[in-house]
Amino acid sequence: MEIVDVGYDSTHYYVLSLKGRPKLLIDVGMPGTLAKLQHQCKRAGVPLTDLKHLVCTHFHPDHAGLVSDLLPLGIRLILVDLQRGVAASVKPEYGAVNVAAALMTTLADSRVRLAQLGIAGQFIATPGHSDDSISVVLDSGAAFTGDLPPLFMAAEDSAAVLQASWARLRACGATTIYPGHGSVWKLG
């Protein structure tokens, strides 16, 4: 599985490709930045028009703001059931989400959904930044965590939630962290 960073404006967005064929886009940019995403994809040799599926680690504008702009391009949102309420409540100025057009899945069924795309992995709940946060964990150990803070950044009131999220990541075999902001790092 090839991992291509097509991010811009201090946020990383990742494309998972298999044998040069794009399979999944993880996160997208702020509303009004479609041209930047198209440019980054073209620059990376991943035509946006070749992508058919998208998942958002959470529904803040810098990670999900372009969802509605991608639907007309034939890219479908894979929406985890625990994200449905938050996704449905996104205001238009922050990139409203057409929940009815999404491919719904559960965490338990995510491995099957990803296998349909040729991806060995799963979605897991990783609250700590937001209640709707998920991470995409590949069987290779790559984990796409969005804005999940590292444990050393935990405030007292969120330390237990973060510890549980990082414990789930470790239990799923996460070894390399691909964050929404900052550098890729190894999970020790």
Residue pairs with C-beta under 8 A, 6 or more apart in sequence:
1 16
1 17
1 18
1 119
1 120
1 138
1 140
1 142
2 16
2 17
2 18
2 20
3 14
3 15
3 16
3 17
3 142
3 178
4 14
4 15
4 16
4 17
4 44
4 45
4 46
5 12
5 13
5 14
5 44
6 13
6 14
6 15
6 25
6 37
6 40
6 41
6 44
6 46
7 13
7 14
7 29
7 40
8 29
8 33
8 36
8 37
8 39
8 40
9 29
9 30
9 33
9 36
9 62
10 181
11 27
11 29
11 62
11 63
11 180
11 181
12 27
12 178
12 179
12 180
12 181
13 25
13 26
13 27
13 28
13 29
13 37
13 40
14 25
14 26
14 27
14 144
14 178
15 22
15 24
15 25
15 26
15 41
15 44
15 46
15 51
16 22
16 23
16 24
16 26
16 119
16 138
17 23
17 46
18 118
18 119
21 50
22 46
22 47
22 50
22 51
22 52
23 52
23 53
23 117
23 118
23 119
24 51
24 53
24 54
24 55
24 78
24 114
24 117
24 119
24 136
25 51
25 53
25 54
25 55
25 70
25 75
26 54
26 55
26 56
26 57
26 136
26 144
27 55
27 56
27 57
27 63
27 64
27 144
27 146
27 180
28 37
28 54
28 56
28 63
28 64
28 65
28 66
28 67
28 70
29 36
29 37
29 62
29 65
29 66
30 61
30 62
30 65
30 66
30 95
31 61
31 65
31 66
31 69
31 93
31 94
31 95
32 65
33 65
33 66
34 66
34 69
34 70
37 48
37 66
38 48
41 47
41 48
41 51
42 48
48 70
48 73
48 75
49 73
49 74
51 73
51 75
52 74
52 75
52 76
53 75
53 76
53 77
53 78
53 103
53 117
54 67
54 70
54 75
54 76
54 77
54 78
55 77
55 78
55 80
55 123
55 134
55 136
56 63
56 64
56 67
56 77
56 83
56 87
56 146
57 63
57 133
57 134
57 135
57 136
57 144
57 145
57 146
57 147
57 148
57 180
58 64
58 83
58 86
58 129
58 130
58 132
58 133
58 134
58 146
58 147
59 83
59 86
59 87
59 90
59 97
59 130
59 132
60 130
60 147
61 94
61 95
62 180
63 146
63 147
63 180
64 87
64 90
64 95
64 97
65 94
65 95
66 95
67 77
67 95
67 97
67 98
68 95
68 96
68 97
68 98
69 95
70 77
71 77
71 98
71 101
76 101
76 102
76 103
77 97
77 101
77 102
77 103
78 102
78 103
78 105
78 113
79 87
79 97
79 99
79 102
79 103
79 104
79 105
80 105
80 106
80 107
80 110
80 123
80 134
81 104
81 105
81 106
81 107
82 107
82 125
82 132
82 134
83 132
83 134
84 99
84 104
85 132
86 130
86 131
86 132
87 97
87 99
87 102
87 132
88 97
88 99
90 96
90 97
103 113
105 113
105 123
107 122
107 123
107 124
107 125
107 134
110 122
110 123
111 121
111 122
114 120
114 121
114 122
114 123
119 138
120 138
120 139
120 140
121 136
121 137
121 138
121 139
121 140
122 136
122 137
122 172
123 134
123 135
123 136
123 137
124 134
124 135
124 137
124 168
124 169
124 172
125 133
125 134
125 165
125 168
126 133
126 134
126 135
126 145
126 146
126 148
126 165
126 166
126 168
126 169
127 133
127 161
127 165
128 148
128 149
128 154
128 158
128 161
128 162
128 165
129 146
129 147
129 148
129 149
130 147
133 146
133 147
133 148
133 165
134 146
135 143
135 144
135 145
135 146
135 148
135 165
135 169
135 174
136 143
136 144
137 143
137 144
137 169
137 172
137 173
137 174
139 173
141 173
141 174
141 175
141 176
142 174
142 175
142 176
142 178
143 169
143 172
143 174
143 175
143 176
143 177
143 178
143 187
144 178
145 169
145 177
145 178
145 179
145 180
146 179
146 180
147 179
147 180
147 181
148 162
148 165
148 166
148 179
149 158
149 162
151 159
151 162
151 163
151 166
154 162
154 163
169 187
170 187
174 187
175 186
175 187
176 184
176 185
176 186
176 187
177 184
177 185
177 186
177 187
178 184
179 185
